[in-house]
Amino acid sequence: MQNPKVSICIPFKDTVHFLPECLDSILNQTYKNWEILAVNDHSSDYGFELLGSYADKDHRIKVFNNSGKGIIPALRTAYKHSSGDFITRMDSDDIMKPYRLETMVKSLLKSGKSHAAVGQVKYFSDRGISNGYERYEAWLNKLTSKGANYSEIYKECVIPSPCWMVYREDFEACGAFRPNRYPEDYDLTFRFYEKGLKIIPCNEVLHLWRDYDTRTSRTHEHYAQNYFLDIKLHYFLKLDYDKNRPLVIWGAGSKGKTIAQGLLEQQTDFTWLCDNPKKIGKNIYEKELVHFEALKNLDNPQSIVTVANEDAQQEIKGFLSGLGQQPMLDYFFFC
């Protein structure tokens, strides 16, 4: 395959102030065989008109209105009108590095099907980036540099929504944008993992990720913590849970309680561990919390760790490693 076409799916809503930078960064790509499928998700600004003016000047840009409401219906609309050999996504408030498409296309052509091209990311903001985002960026880029993204998939979304590219056939095999599950980028990442798409390591920053107060991931209910936990538990039970092994939850904070509730709703039994003397021996949801040493008495257990404190995580990891247990097989960090 020579010079394959890349379909870029872009949902947009009330981002008119950022759209010119976004669109210009695509127009300035070193790789030229692309198409934009931009879908207006009921904007209250003049973004639709602005995109229309770009489309009038460049036939590669196509603009549609979202017949549904929300990012997933908008992405479905974009994909329905796409014709590219490769599929990618872009956020309407972000910026592509000039060589992003070229780098990803070359990676996919070299590696072949059943691979996902990704890139490192860099946050930017007029007000500066918080320490939390700096740590997330460093963590994500470290995984991407090794192509080891799936190794910590239950912690956070390990593939940034606007910085991946796959073969169309692979995208279809993964379900495209058909599932109606939010956060949609995290769900897609799990489906890449489920179908065995190999991550191509990348050491280059290919995407500039804008942070601001009204960004969708900050304001919309679909990106609240409980949605992330629901997705984690859904795919863990589907892909990595062994029903023949005893299941354990570490931690009784808000995340641990949410996971416990989810397991109880699905009538999945578990042992609940903690190291807080004030909680050990107490019952939550009619389940008694026991000291973590009880793990040693279980026959080949699997653990979901919901403890967020980094020092405590290292201690738990050391304890589990001392028992000969392996990450992503015997224990899974959910935060």
N, C-alpha and C positions, 0 to 999 in steps of 0.2 A: 504494500500500500504506500503510495507516494502522495505527499501533500494532502493528507486527510482533512476533511472539514471538521471544525470544532463548533458545536452548538453551545452557546452560553445562555443559560436560563437566568433571567433577572426579574424577580418580583420587586415591585416598588410601591411605596405608599408614603406620601408626605415627606419626600427626601429631595425636593427640588433644589435645595441649596447645595446638595452634595453631588447631584447627578452629573453636572458638567465635568467635574474631576474624574468621576467614575468612568463616564463614557469616553472622555479624552484618553484615559489610560488604556482603554481597549483599542481605540483608533491608533494609538502610538505603539501597539505591539509589533515586535519584530516579525512575528508570524502573522500572515495576512489572510489565510483561508479560514475565516470564522463567520458565524452568524450570531446576532443577538436576538433573542426572543424575550422581549420585555413585556411584562404584564402589570397593568395598573390595578392595584388592589384597593379601589374606591378612594383614591387620593382626594384630599380637600384643597390641595394646592394646584399649581399649573404644571406639574410634572409630566402629565400626559401630553400637553401641548409642546413642552420642551423636547420630549423624546420624539414627538412627531416632526419637529424641525430637524432633528438629527437624521431621522429616517428619510426625510425628503432629500437629503444630501448624500446619503449612503445606502444603497440597496441592501446591504448586509444587515441592516437594522430593521427589525419588524416589531410593531407595537400592537398590543391587544388589551382589551378590558377583561378583568376577571369576572366570569359569570357567577362564581361562588364568592366566598368571603374568607380571607385568610391566606397565609403563605402556602399551605399545601395545595389548595385549589388553584392558586396562581401558578405554582410550579407545574402542576398537571397541565394547565393551559399552555404554558411555554413549551413543555416537552411534546405535547400533541402536535405542535406546529414545527417542531425541529426536524432537521434532515441530516444532521452531522454524523460522521463516523465515530466521533468522540463526544462525550457529554461532560459538561462542567456547569458549575453554578457561580454566580457572582452576586454580592450584596450591593445594592444601589448606593450605599453610603461609603463604600470602600474604594481602594485604589490598587490596581495591578501594577507590579513592576513590569517594565517594558519587555522583558524576556520570559515572562511567566508562561504564556501559551507555548512558545517555542521549546522551552525546557521540558514541559510536561509531554508535549507531543513526541519529542525525541526519546524521552524515557519510556513511553508506552510502545513506540515502534521498536525500540531495542529489546524491551522485556517481553512484549507480546501480550496476548489476552490473559485473562485471569490475574491481572495486576491492576493496582490503583496508583496513579501518580499523585503525590502530595508535595507540599512545599512548606518551608518555614514561614512564620508570620511575624509581623512587627506591629504592636499597638501604637497608635498615635492619638493625641487629643490636644485641644487648645488649652486645657487646664492641667495637663500632665497626667501620668498614668499611676494608678495606685499600686501599692506593694503587692496586693493580691493578684492583679493582672500581670505585673512583672514576673511573679513566680509562676503563674499559669503559662505565660509565654515561654519562659525558660524551660519549664517541664515539657511542654508540647514540642518545642524545637529539639530538645535532647532526644525524645523518642523518634521524631521524624528523621533526625540525622542518621539513626541506625535502622530505620524502617521497623522499629520495635513498638509501634503504636498500640497494637492489640494487647501487649503485655500488661497494660494498665487500663484496659478499656472500661472496667467497672468503677474507676475513680471519677473520671470526667470524660467529656467528649474528646476523643483522641485524634479526630480529623476535623479541622475547622471547616464549617459549612461552605465558605466561599473559596476553598483552596484544595480542590481535588479534581481529578479527571480520570475517566474510565472509558473503555470501549463500549459502544452502544449495546452490543450483545451481552456484555457483562452487566451493564446497568439494568437491562430487561430481566436478566436472570435473578437479579437482586430485588426485583419488584418495583424498580423505578420510583416514581413518586406516588404509587398507588395506596400504600398503607396510610391510614388516617390517624397516625400516632405522633403526638408532640412530646418533646422537642424533635422536630422532623430530621434535623441534622444528626442528632445522636441515634435516632432510630435507623437512619441510613447507614451510619457507621457500623452498628451492630449487624446489619444485613450484609455488609461487605465482609465482616468477620464470619458470619454464618456460612456464606458461600465460598469462603476460602480465598478471597482476593488478596494477593500478596502485596504488601506495601513496598513501594520502591523508595529506598533511602534518598534523602535530599539534604544537602548542606547549604542551600541558598535560600535567602528570604525572597519569596515570590509574591507575597501579598501584604498590603498595609491595611490593618484592621482598625477602623475608626471607633473610638469610644466617646459617648456623650450621654447625657441624662435621659433622653427620650428614645434611645435605641430600643428596638423591639425586645431584645433579650433581657433588657433591664425592666421593662414596663408591662409586658404582656403576661397574663396568668399562665399561659401555656409553657412558660419558661421558669415557673416557680419550682422550688426544690422537690416538691412531692411528685411532679411529673418526671423528673430525672430518676428518682428512686423507683417509681413504677416501671420505667423502662429497664432499669438495671435488674430488678427482680424478675420481670417478664422474661428477659433473655437468659438470665442465669438459670432459671428453672427449665427453660427450653433447651439450652445449649450445653451447660456445664454441670448441672446438678445430677448426681448419681443417686437414684432413689434407693439403691441398695446400701448406701452409707448414711450414718447418722449425721444430721445437719445441725450446725452450731451458729448462734449469733453472738458476736462479741460486742458489748457495749449496750447501755440502756438509756442513751440520750435520745434526742428527738428522732434522729435517723434510725437508731436501733428499734425504737418503738414503732416507727412507720413500717419497717421491714417485718417486724413481729406481727403487726396487724395484717399485713399482706399475706404472710404465711398462714396465719390462723384462718383468714377468709378462704384460702384455698385448701384448708384442712391438711396442711403440710406440717408434720411434727418437727420440733427442734428443741435443742438444749440452749438455755440462755445464760451466757457467762458475763461476769464483770469482776472488777477488782476493787469496787467501792464498798468499804465495810458497812456504810449506811444502807446499801441496797441489797447486799448479799443476804439471802434468806427471805426476802420480801417477795410478794406476788404482784405482778403486773399482768393484766389481762388473764388472770388465773394461771399464770406461768411463774414458777419460782426461779429467782435468779440465784445462780450458784457460783462459787469461786472458780476462776479459770483453770486451776489445777485439776478440776474434774475432767478436763479434756483428756487427760492421760488415761482415764478409765473407759473411754469410748473406743470402740473398735473401728479404726480407720475412718475418722470423721472428716467432713468438709466444713470449712468455716467461712462465714460472711463476717468481715470485720467492719464495724461502723464507727470505730473510734477515730476522731479527727485529729487529735493532738499528735504532732509529728514525733515527739520523743516517745510517746506511748506506742505509736505505730512501730517504731524501731525495736522497742522492747518486745512487742508481740511477735514481730517478725523473727527476732532472735529466739524466742521461746519455741515458735513453731519449727524453725530450722533445726533447733536442737532435738526435735522429735522426728527429724528426717522428712518433714513435710515441704512440699514444693508450691511456689506461687502459681496461680492459674490452673492448678490441678487439685490441690488440697486446701488452699485458702485464697480468698478473693477480697481485696480491699475495696469497699464501696464508698470511700471518701479519702 
